[in-house]
Amino acid sequence: MDMYVKRTLTIILYFIALGFSVLLVVMGHRMGEYPGLFMQFGGIAGIVLVFYFYNRRYR
């Protein structure tokens, strides 16, 4: 697999993970109470991880 295809697939996976994390935050906000709060925490953790993995190559 050449570098262009690998980088493109990686970016697509980052966008999918980011979308799923944002979805967790929104769904958790609609639920309310503690289960919704924990869903929001999971979504925020996913967003932070996506940003970390995306930006670590630019150190």
Steps between C-alpha positions, in 0.01 A plus 500: 500500500654827399530794736221708343239225539609426856482866601160543332356196678640621831336841459169336407518284814574811708188670361287192573631483858445873544144474371426210733643692796292807423196276466568360848517851644173605335316181597628526856381858522150397394483214752584693814578343839816296565491260200485800267782668688721194461418487129610863474824421683564214258433728204731772632772241564459378141527853363815567701654171383423575136663843531801347678560231239445743212738764638775277637679484164541880503719510813 
